[in-house]
Amino acid sequence: MRRDEEDAVEALAGFPSPAPDSARTIFPDSNRTESVARLQRDYHNLCLDKSQRVNPFISRRLQELYEEVTKGGEEGITLNITGNSRLAPVERVTGEDFWILSRVLKNCLYINGLDVRYNLLGDVGAYYSSKLIQKQLNLVYLNLMFNDIGPEGGEMIAKALHKNKTLKYLRMTGNKIENKGGMCFATMLQINSSLQKLDLGDCDLGMQSVIAFATVLTQNQAIKGINLNRPILYGEQEESTVHLGHMLKENHVLVELHLCKHGIKSFGMQQLCEALRLNSALRYLDVSCNQITRDGMMYLANVLKSNTTLEVIDLSFNRIENVGADYLSKTLTSHNRSLKALSVVSNNIEGEGLVALSAAVRTNPVFSNIYIWGNKFDEATCVAYSELIQMGHLKPEDTDVEPFTVDGHVHLAEVSHGLKKHYYWTPSIGEAHGHSANAGFALIPVGQHI
């Protein structure tokens, strides 16, 4: 886009056209600390130049970033301006605020990550995000989740990625870009060869865009992780799994695949499992929050007898019951030696099935993480998992239950551990990216950030 066109868009968005460069023009610094130190000052100066109100939240975050950098650490710097922070007063960032911030950041060579989740960027902010992607050539990670970005904003960001060769991980989670925006991102993946991880969960994608992603990923050789959670699918034919299954047969690069809330039942699970017989790359499969039953576990257990690449499977919030748990237990006990982590949270499994899974943990030296909360515990279950932990077969940080004894009887309490506990939020206190709460991403590290 030419400078005059860019000025026209800013005028339409309600912003004054950029003035000619003045004495306050921002130039890249050779020194990392000096460059970051200038950010807050440059932000205030540019707000003054453009008659834009200073957002105190942005100003404070820039000051905190400088303080962190002066303490030393890794070369890569991520600027966190998360609108859901509970530790300090927050004035959420608007599209107008982001206009100023993006102009300040585009010349800072040392910022390679930007997290502005849970703000109010909207499509105006999406426009300036697209400009930042084009001009900030050191940006590796960009988190825009839940920012009220619509189809038009999604289209602008997708088009900006056509020529970008540096961004590795983009989170668009929760922005309702719908089918139109989804198709633009699918088109982008035909052109972009550098993006490694893309999260389009909860974006109201339609069946057309899901099929488009499945088609494009048969050819794309760069994407290692993709999240297509909760598309808006009509009908009961599970058509999306047919196309995704074909993609898995052809794709030998994809490592991480999230398919939550796709309405997957036994037929859909059969399609995916048949594809996994031919796939030698996928290591993390997330099919939580679907309608998978014991029949689906029969297909999965059979494929796990021969598949040697799958390491993490998330089956949370399905309905596999005792029979499904028994299918998995027999395979993990006798055949499979590659699966490391399994989540069967809230699957209507009773004591018999849970005890069978505990036997798999005890006999399989590779199977190290299991998450079982939300099922029907009996005393045998409580004793079995207590013994696993006491004997060292199961580390306390690798499960979501903790045994305790009352009046001589063993019970299990829930602890905040899991495969992706901090997917939507991060804790106010403690480690945000800790292994125990985000074991799936720790075991299968795809991208710099979760």
Sine and cosine of phi, psi and omega as CSV:
sin_phi,cos_phi,sin_psi,cos_psi,sin_omega,cos_omega
0.00,0.00,0.73,-0.69,0.01,-1.00
-0.96,0.29,0.28,-0.96,-0.03,-1.00
-0.87,0.50,-0.65,0.76,-0.01,-1.00
-0.92,0.38,-0.57,0.82,0.06,-1.00
-0.92,0.38,-0.65,0.76,0.01,-1.00
-0.89,0.46,-0.66,0.75,0.03,-1.00
-0.89,0.45,-0.60,0.80,-0.01,-1.00
-0.91,0.42,-0.67,0.75,0.02,-1.00
-0.90,0.43,-0.66,0.75,0.02,-1.00
-0.89,0.45,-0.60,0.80,0.02,-1.00
-0.92,0.40,-0.66,0.75,0.05,-1.00
-0.89,0.46,-0.56,0.83,-0.01,-1.00
-0.98,0.21,-0.06,1.00,0.03,-1.00
1.00,-0.08,0.28,0.96,-0.02,-1.00
-0.95,-0.33,0.49,-0.87,0.11,-0.99
-0.94,0.34,0.53,-0.85,0.06,-1.00
-0.91,0.42,0.57,-0.82,-0.01,-1.00
-0.86,0.51,0.69,-0.72,0.05,-1.00
-0.98,0.20,0.31,-0.95,0.06,-1.00
-0.85,0.53,0.47,-0.88,0.00,-1.00
-0.83,0.55,0.69,-0.73,-0.04,-1.00
-0.84,-0.54,-0.25,-0.97,-0.01,-1.00
-0.91,0.42,-0.28,0.96,-0.04,-1.00
-1.00,-0.05,0.17,0.99,0.04,-1.00
-0.82,0.58,0.67,-0.74,-0.09,-1.00
-1.00,-0.09,0.83,-0.56,0.03,-1.00
-0.92,-0.40,0.55,-0.84,0.03,-1.00
-0.88,0.47,0.64,-0.77,0.06,-1.00
-0.99,-0.11,0.48,-0.88,0.05,-1.00
-0.99,0.17,-0.40,0.91,-0.04,-1.00
-0.99,-0.16,0.74,-0.67,-0.07,-1.00
-0.88,0.47,-0.75,0.66,-0.05,-1.00
-0.90,0.45,-0.67,0.74,0.01,-1.00
-0.90,0.43,-0.64,0.77,-0.01,-1.00
-0.89,0.46,-0.71,0.71,0.01,-1.00
-0.94,0.35,-0.57,0.82,0.00,-1.00
-0.88,0.47,-0.51,0.86,-0.04,-1.00
-0.98,0.22,-0.29,0.96,-0.15,-0.99
-0.86,0.50,-0.75,0.66,-0.04,-1.00
-0.90,0.45,-0.68,0.73,0.01,-1.00
-0.90,0.44,-0.70,0.72,0.01,-1.00
-0.90,0.43,-0.58,0.81,0.03,-1.00
-0.90,0.45,-0.73,0.69,0.02,-1.00
-0.90,0.45,-0.67,0.74,-0.01,-1.00
-0.90,0.43,-0.66,0.75,-0.03,-1.00
-0.94,0.35,-0.60,0.80,0.10,-1.00
-0.86,0.51,-0.66,0.75,0.01,-1.00
-0.91,0.41,-0.69,0.72,0.00,-1.00
-0.87,0.49,-0.64,0.77,-0.11,-0.99
-0.99,-0.13,0.15,0.99,0.00,-1.00
0.82,0.57,0.64,0.77,-0.01,-1.00
-0.95,-0.32,0.70,-0.72,0.00,-1.00
-0.91,0.41,0.67,-0.74,0.05,-1.00
-0.96,0.29,0.78,-0.62,0.10,-0.99
-1.00,0.08,0.91,-0.40,-0.08,-1.00
-0.89,0.46,-0.46,0.89,0.01,-1.00
-0.92,0.39,-0.71,0.71,0.05,-1.00
-0.89,0.46,-0.71,0.71,-0.02,-1.00
-0.86,0.51,-0.69,0.73,-0.01,-1.00
-0.92,0.40,-0.64,0.77,0.02,-1.00
-0.90,0.43,-0.61,0.80,0.03,-1.00
-0.92,0.40,-0.61,0.80,0.06,-1.00
-0.92,0.40,-0.68,0.74,0.02,-1.00
-0.90,0.43,-0.59,0.81,0.04,-1.00
-0.89,0.46,-0.68,0.73,0.03,-1.00
-0.88,0.48,-0.68,0.73,0.01,-1.00
-0.89,0.45,-0.60,0.80,0.03,-1.00
-0.92,0.39,-0.67,0.75,-0.04,-1.00
-0.91,0.41,-0.60,0.80,-0.01,-1.00
-0.91,0.41,-0.34,0.94,0.04,-1.00
-0.99,0.16,-0.15,0.99,-0.02,-1.00
1.00,0.02,-0.06,-1.00,0.00,-1.00
0.72,-0.69,-0.42,-0.91,-0.07,-1.00
-0.94,0.35,0.39,-0.92,0.01,-1.00
-0.91,0.40,-0.66,0.75,-0.01,-1.00
-0.95,0.32,0.69,-0.73,-0.01,-1.00
-0.86,-0.52,0.76,-0.65,0.10,-1.00
-0.92,-0.39,0.80,-0.60,0.04,-1.00
-1.00,-0.04,0.89,-0.45,-0.02,-1.00
-0.97,-0.22,0.92,-0.40,0.10,-1.00
-0.81,-0.58,0.90,0.43,-0.11,-0.99
-0.99,0.11,0.81,-0.58,-0.09,-1.00
-0.97,0.26,-0.13,0.99,0.00,-1.00
-0.97,-0.25,0.33,0.94,0.03,-1.00
-0.91,0.41,0.69,-0.72,-0.02,-1.00
-0.94,-0.35,0.05,1.00,-0.07,-1.00
-1.00,-0.04,-0.22,0.97,-0.03,-1.00
-0.47,-0.88,0.35,-0.94,0.05,-1.00
-0.85,0.52,0.69,-0.73,-0.06,-1.00
-0.84,-0.54,0.79,-0.61,0.21,-0.98
-0.92,-0.38,0.97,-0.23,-0.17,-0.98
-0.86,0.52,0.59,-0.81,-0.09,-1.00
-0.97,0.25,0.79,-0.61,0.06,-1.00
-0.99,-0.12,0.08,-1.00,0.06,-1.00
-0.87,0.49,-0.61,0.79,0.01,-1.00
-0.92,0.39,-0.65,0.76,0.06,-1.00
-0.88,0.47,-0.65,0.76,-0.06,-1.00
-0.94,0.34,-0.45,0.89,0.08,-1.00
-0.83,0.56,-0.76,0.65,0.00,-1.00
-0.93,0.38,-0.73,0.69,-0.04,-1.00
-0.86,0.51,-0.68,0.74,-0.03,-1.00
-0.90,0.43,-0.58,0.82,0.02,-1.00
-0.93,0.36,-0.54,0.84,0.03,-1.00
-0.95,0.30,-0.65,0.76,-0.12,-0.99
-0.98,0.22,-0.39,0.92,-0.15,-0.99
-0.91,0.42,-0.34,0.94,0.00,-1.00
-0.96,-0.28,0.06,1.00,0.04,-1.00
-1.00,-0.01,0.96,-0.28,-0.12,-0.99
-0.95,0.32,-0.25,0.97,-0.14,-0.99
-0.99,-0.15,-0.10,1.00,0.08,-1.00
-1.00,0.06,0.93,-0.37,0.03,-1.00
-0.90,-0.43,0.07,1.00,0.07,-1.00
-0.60,-0.80,0.65,-0.76,0.02,-1.00
-0.68,-0.74,0.86,-0.52,-0.01,-1.00
-0.88,-0.47,0.95,-0.30,0.01,-1.00
-0.84,-0.54,0.61,0.80,-0.02,-1.00
-0.88,0.47,0.43,-0.90,0.07,-1.00
0.82,0.57,0.73,0.68,0.14,-0.99
-0.88,-0.48,-0.34,-0.94,-0.09,-1.00
-0.80,-0.60,0.73,0.69,-0.07,-1.00
-0.90,0.43,-0.69,0.73,-0.05,-1.00
0.90,0.45,-0.22,-0.97,-0.01,-1.00
-0.94,0.33,-0.45,0.89,0.07,-1.00
-0.90,0.43,-0.73,0.68,0.06,-1.00
-0.90,0.44,-0.55,0.84,0.04,-1.00
-0.90,0.43,-0.61,0.80,0.05,-1.00
-0.87,0.49,-0.73,0.68,-0.02,-1.00
-0.96,0.28,-0.42,0.91,0.14,-0.99
-0.91,0.42,-0.65,0.76,0.02,-1.00
-0.90,0.43,-0.62,0.79,0.05,-1.00
-0.91,0.42,-0.63,0.78,0.00,-1.00
-0.91,0.42,-0.65,0.76,0.03,-1.00
-0.87,0.49,-0.60,0.80,-0.02,-1.00
-0.96,0.27,-0.54,0.84,-0.15,-0.99
-0.97,-0.24,-0.46,0.89,0.00,-1.00
-1.00,-0.04,1.00,-0.08,-0.16,-0.99
-1.00,0.10,0.14,0.99,0.08,-1.00
-0.94,-0.34,0.02,1.00,-0.05,-1.00
-0.96,0.26,0.86,-0.51,-0.03,-1.00
-0.96,-0.27,-0.54,0.84,-0.11,-0.99
-0.76,-0.65,0.77,-0.64,0.02,-1.00
-0.67,-0.74,0.86,-0.50,-0.02,-1.00
-0.91,-0.41,0.93,-0.37,-0.01,-1.00
-0.90,-0.45,0.36,0.93,-0.14,-0.99
-0.88,0.47,0.63,-0.77,0.04,-1.00
0.79,0.62,0.92,0.40,-0.01,-1.00
-0.78,-0.62,0.35,0.94,0.04,-1.00
0.85,0.52,0.53,0.85,0.06,-1.00
-1.00,0.09,0.76,-0.65,-0.04,-1.00
-0.98,-0.22,-0.21,-0.98,-0.04,-1.00
-0.85,0.53,-0.65,0.76,-0.02,-1.00
-0.92,0.39,-0.67,0.75,0.04,-1.00
-0.90,0.44,-0.65,0.76,0.05,-1.00
-0.88,0.47,-0.62,0.78,0.02,-1.00
-0.89,0.45,-0.67,0.75,-0.01,-1.00
-0.90,0.43,-0.67,0.74,0.00,-1.00
-0.92,0.40,-0.67,0.74,0.01,-1.00
-0.88,0.48,-0.68,0.73,0.00,-1.00
-0.92,0.39,-0.54,0.84,0.04,-1.00
-0.91,0.42,-0.42,0.91,-0.02,-1.00
-0.99,0.12,-0.09,1.00,0.00,-1.00
-0.87,0.50,-0.63,0.78,-0.06,-1.00
-0.95,-0.31,-0.09,1.00,-0.03,-1.00
-0.95,0.30,0.67,-0.74,-0.02,-1.00
-0.82,-0.57,0.21,0.98,-0.08,-1.00
-0.87,-0.49,-0.56,0.83,-0.05,-1.00
-0.91,0.41,0.79,-0.61,-0.04,-1.00
-0.97,-0.26,-0.53,0.85,-0.12,-0.99
-0.65,-0.76,0.84,-0.54,0.02,-1.00
-0.82,-0.57,0.80,-0.61,0.08,-1.00
-0.94,-0.35,0.89,-0.45,0.08,-1.00
-0.93,-0.36,0.23,0.97,-0.11,-0.99
-0.72,0.69,0.76,-0.65,0.14,-0.99
0.99,0.16,-0.01,1.00,0.09,-1.00
-1.00,0.00,0.84,-0.54,-0.14,-0.99
-0.98,0.18,0.95,0.32,-0.01,-1.00
-0.99,0.17,-0.23,0.97,0.11,-0.99
0.86,0.51,-0.25,-0.97,-0.09,-1.00
-0.92,0.40,-0.60,0.80,-0.01,-1.00
-0.88,0.48,-0.76,0.64,0.02,-1.00
-0.91,0.42,-0.62,0.79,0.02,-1.00
-0.88,0.48,-0.65,0.76,0.03,-1.00
-0.90,0.43,-0.58,0.82,0.04,-1.00
-0.91,0.41,-0.63,0.77,0.04,-1.00
-0.94,0.35,-0.59,0.80,0.06,-1.00
-0.89,0.45,-0.67,0.74,0.06,-1.00
-0.88,0.47,-0.65,0.76,0.02,-1.00
-0.86,0.52,-0.62,0.79,-0.03,-1.00
-0.93,0.37,-0.27,0.96,0.11,-0.99
-0.97,0.25,-0.35,0.94,-0.10,-0.99
-0.95,-0.32,-0.73,0.68,-0.07,-1.00
-0.95,0.31,0.72,-0.69,-0.03,-1.00
-0.84,-0.54,0.29,0.96,-0.04,-1.00
-0.86,-0.51,-0.46,0.89,-0.01,-1.00
-0.90,0.44,0.79,-0.62,-0.06,-1.00
-0.96,-0.27,-0.46,0.89,-0.05,-1.00
-0.62,-0.79,0.76,-0.65,-0.06,-1.00
-0.73,-0.69,0.82,-0.58,0.00,-1.00
-0.91,-0.40,0.94,-0.35,0.04,-1.00
-0.87,-0.49,0.53,0.85,0.04,-1.00
-0.93,0.37,0.57,-0.82,0.05,-1.00
0.85,0.52,0.54,0.84,-0.02,-1.00
-0.97,-0.22,0.16,0.99,0.00,-1.00
0.87,0.50,0.61,0.79,0.08,-1.00
-0.90,0.43,0.50,-0.87,0.05,-1.00
-0.98,-0.18,0.09,-1.00,0.01,-1.00
-0.86,0.51,-0.62,0.79,-0.02,-1.00
-0.86,0.51,-0.70,0.71,-0.04,-1.00
-0.96,0.28,-0.54,0.84,0.07,-1.00
-0.89,0.46,-0.69,0.72,0.05,-1.00
-0.90,0.45,-0.63,0.78,0.02,-1.00
-0.89,0.46,-0.67,0.74,0.04,-1.00
-0.89,0.45,-0.68,0.73,0.02,-1.00
-0.87,0.49,-0.62,0.78,0.00,-1.00
-0.94,0.35,-0.73,0.69,-0.03,-1.00
-0.90,0.44,-0.61,0.79,-0.07,-1.00
-0.95,0.30,-0.13,0.99,0.15,-0.99
-0.95,0.31,-0.34,0.94,-0.04,-1.00
-0.92,-0.38,-0.51,0.86,-0.06,-1.00
-0.90,0.43,0.76,-0.65,-0.05,-1.00
-0.94,-0.35,0.23,0.97,-0.07,-1.00
-0.92,-0.38,-0.64,0.76,-0.08,-1.00
-0.91,0.40,0.85,-0.53,0.03,-1.00
-0.96,-0.26,-0.35,0.94,0.02,-1.00
-0.57,-0.82,0.71,-0.70,0.03,-1.00
-0.62,-0.79,0.64,-0.77,0.02,-1.00
-0.89,-0.46,0.89,-0.46,0.01,-1.00
-0.86,-0.50,0.58,0.81,-0.06,-1.00
-0.88,0.48,0.56,-0.83,0.16,-0.99
0.75,0.66,0.87,0.49,0.18,-0.98
-0.97,0.24,0.25,-0.97,0.07,-1.00
-1.00,-0.08,0.99,-0.14,-0.06,-1.00
-0.92,-0.39,0.72,-0.70,0.04,-1.00
-0.95,-0.33,0.58,-0.82,-0.01,-1.00
0.99,-0.15,0.22,-0.97,-0.08,-1.00
-0.90,-0.45,0.25,0.97,-0.10,-0.99
-0.99,0.13,-0.16,0.99,-0.03,-1.00
0.82,0.57,0.65,0.76,-0.07,-1.00
-0.88,0.47,-0.55,0.83,-0.05,-1.00
-0.87,0.49,-0.58,0.82,-0.04,-1.00
-0.94,0.35,-0.47,0.88,0.04,-1.00
-0.90,0.43,-0.72,0.69,-0.02,-1.00
-0.95,0.32,-0.65,0.76,0.02,-1.00
-0.92,0.38,-0.57,0.82,0.07,-1.00
-0.90,0.44,-0.67,0.74,0.06,-1.00
-0.88,0.47,-0.64,0.77,0.03,-1.00
-0.88,0.48,-0.69,0.72,-0.03,-1.00
-0.90,0.43,-0.48,0.88,0.05,-1.00
-0.94,0.35,-0.53,0.85,-0.09,-1.00
-0.99,-0.11,-0.47,0.88,-0.10,-0.99
-1.00,0.04,0.77,-0.64,-0.01,-1.00
-0.83,-0.55,0.44,0.90,-0.01,-1.00
-0.85,-0.53,-0.61,0.79,-0.09,-1.00
-0.88,0.47,0.80,-0.60,-0.05,-1.00
-0.96,-0.28,-0.52,0.85,-0.14,-0.99
-0.74,-0.67,0.80,-0.60,-0.05,-1.00
-0.69,-0.72,0.84,-0.55,-0.01,-1.00
-0.92,-0.38,0.85,-0.52,-0.03,-1.00
-0.76,-0.65,0.74,0.68,0.04,-1.00
-0.93,0.38,0.57,-0.82,0.15,-0.99
0.84,0.54,0.70,0.72,0.10,-0.99
-0.99,-0.17,0.05,1.00,-0.05,-1.00
0.93,0.38,0.49,0.87,-0.05,-1.00
-0.95,0.32,0.77,-0.64,0.07,-1.00
-0.87,-0.49,-0.41,-0.91,-0.07,-1.00
-0.90,0.43,-0.67,0.74,-0.01,-1.00
-0.89,0.45,-0.71,0.70,0.00,-1.00
-0.89,0.46,-0.64,0.77,0.02,-1.00
-0.92,0.40,-0.58,0.82,0.05,-1.00
-0.89,0.45,-0.66,0.75,0.02,-1.00
-0.88,0.47,-0.70,0.71,-0.01,-1.00
-0.92,0.40,-0.66,0.75,-0.05,-1.00
-0.94,0.35,-0.59,0.81,0.06,-1.00
-0.90,0.44,-0.59,0.80,0.04,-1.00
-0.93,0.36,-0.60,0.80,-0.04,-1.00
-0.92,0.39,-0.31,0.95,0.09,-1.00
-0.91,0.42,-0.48,0.88,-0.05,-1.00
-0.98,-0.22,-0.11,0.99,-0.06,-1.00
-1.00,-0.06,0.72,-0.69,-0.03,-1.00
-0.83,-0.56,0.38,0.93,-0.05,-1.00
-0.83,-0.56,-0.64,0.77,-0.13,-0.99
-0.89,0.45,0.78,-0.62,-0.01,-1.00
-0.89,-0.45,-0.36,0.93,-0.05,-1.00
-0.75,-0.66,0.91,-0.41,0.03,-1.00
-0.89,-0.46,0.85,-0.53,0.00,-1.00
-0.91,-0.42,0.95,-0.31,0.06,-1.00
-0.84,-0.55,0.58,0.81,0.01,-1.00
-0.95,0.32,0.32,-0.95,0.05,-1.00
0.85,0.53,0.70,0.71,0.10,-1.00
-0.87,-0.50,-0.39,-0.92,-0.04,-1.00
-0.83,-0.56,0.65,0.76,-0.06,-1.00
-0.98,0.18,0.72,-0.69,-0.03,-1.00
-0.88,-0.47,-0.21,-0.98,-0.04,-1.00
-0.85,0.53,-0.57,0.82,-0.01,-1.00
-0.90,0.43,-0.62,0.78,0.05,-1.00
-0.89,0.45,-0.56,0.83,0.03,-1.00
-0.94,0.35,-0.47,0.88,0.07,-1.00
-0.89,0.45,-0.69,0.73,0.04,-1.00
-0.91,0.42,-0.69,0.72,-0.04,-1.00
-0.91,0.41,-0.68,0.73,0.00,-1.00
-0.88,0.47,-0.62,0.79,0.01,-1.00
-0.92,0.39,-0.66,0.75,-0.02,-1.00
-0.95,0.32,-0.49,0.87,0.01,-1.00
-0.94,0.35,-0.26,0.97,0.06,-1.00
-0.93,0.36,-0.46,0.89,-0.04,-1.00
-0.91,-0.42,-0.42,0.91,-0.02,-1.00
-0.96,0.28,0.78,-0.62,-0.04,-1.00
-0.89,-0.46,0.22,0.98,-0.03,-1.00
-0.94,-0.35,-0.53,0.85,-0.02,-1.00
-0.89,0.45,0.81,-0.59,-0.02,-1.00
-0.89,-0.46,-0.43,0.90,-0.02,-1.00
-0.71,-0.70,0.79,-0.61,0.05,-1.00
-0.76,-0.64,0.80,-0.61,0.03,-1.00
-0.94,-0.33,0.94,-0.34,0.02,-1.00
-0.93,-0.37,0.30,0.95,-0.07,-1.00
-0.83,0.56,0.58,-0.81,0.11,-0.99
0.86,0.50,0.72,0.69,0.22,-0.98
-0.88,-0.48,-0.46,-0.89,-0.02,-1.00
-0.54,-0.84,0.90,0.43,-0.07,-1.00
-0.99,0.13,-0.40,0.92,0.09,-1.00
0.86,0.52,-0.17,-0.99,-0.08,-1.00
-0.89,0.46,-0.66,0.75,-0.07,-1.00
-0.90,0.44,-0.70,0.71,0.02,-1.00
-0.89,0.45,-0.65,0.76,0.05,-1.00
-0.89,0.45,-0.60,0.80,0.01,-1.00
-0.92,0.38,-0.64,0.77,0.07,-1.00
-0.83,0.56,-0.76,0.65,-0.03,-1.00
-0.91,0.42,-0.66,0.75,-0.03,-1.00
-0.87,0.49,-0.70,0.72,-0.02,-1.00
-0.89,0.45,-0.66,0.75,0.01,-1.00
-0.92,0.38,-0.70,0.72,-0.04,-1.00
-0.94,0.33,-0.42,0.91,0.02,-1.00
-0.98,0.19,-0.66,0.75,-0.19,-0.98
-0.96,-0.29,-0.46,0.89,-0.17,-0.99
-0.86,-0.50,-0.84,0.54,-0.17,-0.98
-0.97,0.24,0.72,-0.69,0.07,-1.00
-0.73,-0.68,0.54,0.84,0.03,-1.00
-0.84,-0.54,-0.49,0.87,-0.04,-1.00
-0.93,0.36,0.77,-0.63,-0.01,-1.00
-0.97,-0.26,-0.56,0.83,-0.11,-0.99
-0.65,-0.76,0.66,-0.75,0.01,-1.00
-0.64,-0.77,0.77,-0.64,0.09,-1.00
-0.91,-0.40,0.85,-0.53,0.06,-1.00
-0.84,-0.55,0.56,0.83,0.00,-1.00
-0.84,0.54,0.73,-0.68,0.09,-1.00
0.80,0.59,0.90,0.44,0.01,-1.00
-0.83,-0.56,0.31,0.95,0.03,-1.00
0.84,0.54,0.59,0.81,0.02,-1.00
-1.00,-0.03,0.71,-0.71,0.02,-1.00
-0.99,-0.16,-0.10,-0.99,-0.10,-0.99
-0.81,0.58,-0.68,0.73,-0.05,-1.00
-0.86,0.52,-0.73,0.68,-0.01,-1.00
-0.93,0.36,-0.61,0.79,0.00,-1.00
-0.93,0.36,-0.61,0.79,0.06,-1.00
-0.91,0.40,-0.62,0.79,0.04,-1.00
-0.88,0.47,-0.66,0.75,0.03,-1.00
-0.92,0.39,-0.56,0.83,0.05,-1.00
-0.90,0.43,-0.54,0.84,0.05,-1.00
-0.91,0.41,-0.58,0.81,0.03,-1.00
-0.91,0.41,-0.63,0.78,0.04,-1.00
-0.90,0.43,-0.62,0.79,-0.05,-1.00
-0.94,0.34,-0.58,0.81,-0.10,-0.99
-0.99,-0.12,-0.35,0.94,-0.06,-1.00
-0.99,-0.15,0.93,-0.37,-0.08,-1.00
-0.94,0.35,-0.31,0.95,-0.03,-1.00
-1.00,-0.02,-0.54,0.84,-0.06,-1.00
-0.95,0.31,0.99,-0.13,-0.20,-0.98
-0.94,-0.34,-0.39,0.92,-0.09,-1.00
-0.84,-0.53,0.78,-0.63,0.09,-1.00
-0.60,-0.80,0.68,-0.73,-0.07,-1.00
-0.81,-0.59,0.85,-0.52,-0.23,-0.97
-0.78,-0.63,-0.01,1.00,-0.10,-0.99
-0.87,0.49,0.51,-0.86,0.02,-1.00
1.00,-0.05,0.07,1.00,0.09,-1.00
-0.98,-0.21,-0.13,-0.99,-0.12,-0.99
-0.98,-0.19,0.99,-0.14,-0.06,-1.00
-0.99,0.14,0.70,-0.72,0.24,-0.97
-0.90,-0.44,-0.02,-1.00,-0.08,-1.00
-0.91,0.42,-0.58,0.81,0.02,-1.00
-0.88,0.48,-0.62,0.78,0.04,-1.00
-0.89,0.45,-0.73,0.68,-0.03,-1.00
-0.88,0.48,-0.67,0.74,0.01,-1.00
-0.92,0.39,-0.68,0.74,-0.04,-1.00
-0.87,0.49,-0.73,0.69,-0.04,-1.00
-0.97,0.24,-0.50,0.87,0.11,-0.99
-0.89,0.46,-0.67,0.74,0.01,-1.00
-0.93,0.38,-0.62,0.79,0.04,-1.00
-0.85,0.53,-0.69,0.73,-0.02,-1.00
-0.95,0.32,-0.69,0.73,-0.03,-1.00
-0.91,0.42,-0.59,0.81,-0.04,-1.00
-1.00,0.08,-0.06,1.00,0.06,-1.00
1.00,0.07,0.09,1.00,0.05,-1.00
-0.95,0.30,-0.44,0.90,-0.04,-1.00
-0.71,-0.70,0.88,-0.47,0.01,-1.00
-0.96,0.27,0.59,-0.81,-0.02,-1.00
-0.83,0.55,-0.54,0.84,-0.02,-1.00
-0.98,0.18,-0.10,1.00,-0.05,-1.00
-0.97,-0.25,0.26,0.97,0.07,-1.00
-0.56,-0.83,0.22,-0.98,-0.06,-1.00
-0.96,-0.28,0.30,0.95,0.06,-1.00
-0.78,-0.62,0.45,-0.89,0.01,-1.00
-0.69,-0.72,0.82,-0.57,-0.05,-1.00
-0.97,0.23,0.54,-0.84,0.15,-0.99
-0.53,-0.85,0.38,-0.93,-0.09,-1.00
-0.88,-0.48,0.72,-0.69,0.08,-1.00
-0.73,-0.68,0.85,-0.53,0.01,-1.00
0.81,0.59,0.63,0.78,0.06,-1.00
0.99,0.15,0.01,1.00,0.00,-1.00
-0.94,-0.34,0.69,-0.72,-0.01,-1.00
-1.00,0.07,0.71,-0.70,0.07,-1.00
-0.78,-0.63,0.24,-0.97,0.04,-1.00
-0.87,-0.50,0.72,-0.69,0.08,-1.00
-0.94,-0.34,0.47,-0.88,0.02,-1.00
-0.99,0.16,0.65,-0.76,0.17,-0.99
-0.85,-0.53,0.41,-0.91,-0.13,-0.99
-0.99,0.12,0.90,0.44,0.07,-1.00
-0.87,-0.49,0.43,-0.90,0.02,-1.00
0.08,-1.00,-0.10,-1.00,0.00,-1.00
-0.98,0.19,-0.55,0.83,-0.03,-1.00
-0.43,-0.90,0.84,0.55,-0.01,-1.00
-0.88,0.48,-0.56,0.83,-0.11,-0.99
-0.97,-0.24,0.58,0.81,0.02,-1.00
-0.95,0.32,-0.71,0.70,-0.03,-1.00
-1.00,-0.07,-0.34,0.94,-0.10,-1.00
-0.51,-0.86,0.27,-0.96,0.09,-1.00
-0.80,-0.60,0.52,-0.85,-0.07,-1.00
-0.95,0.32,0.49,-0.87,0.04,-1.00
-0.95,0.30,-0.52,0.85,-0.03,-1.00
-0.82,-0.57,0.66,-0.75,0.02,-1.00
0.99,-0.16,-0.01,-1.00,-0.08,-1.00
-0.98,0.19,0.82,-0.58,-0.06,-1.00
-0.96,0.29,-0.57,0.82,-0.09,-1.00
-0.92,-0.38,0.54,0.84,-0.05,-1.00
-0.91,0.41,0.46,-0.89,-0.04,-1.00
-0.89,0.46,-0.69,0.72,-0.15,-0.99
-0.91,0.41,-0.56,0.83,-0.01,-1.00
-1.00,0.02,-0.30,0.95,-0.06,-1.00
-0.71,-0.70,0.78,0.63,-0.14,-0.99
-0.89,0.46,-0.56,0.83,0.00,-1.00
-0.87,0.50,-0.70,0.71,0.00,-1.00
-0.97,0.26,-0.46,0.89,0.03,-1.00
-0.96,0.28,-0.63,0.77,0.00,-1.00
-0.96,0.27,-0.56,0.83,0.00,-1.00
-0.86,-0.52,0.98,0.20,-0.06,-1.00
-0.97,0.25,0.96,-0.26,0.07,-1.00
-0.89,-0.46,0.94,-0.35,-0.04,-1.00
1.00,-0.05,0.30,-0.95,-0.08,-1.00
-0.96,0.27,-0.52,0.86,-0.09,-1.00
-0.81,-0.58,0.43,-0.90,0.06,-1.00
-1.00,0.09,0.00,0.00,0.00,0.00
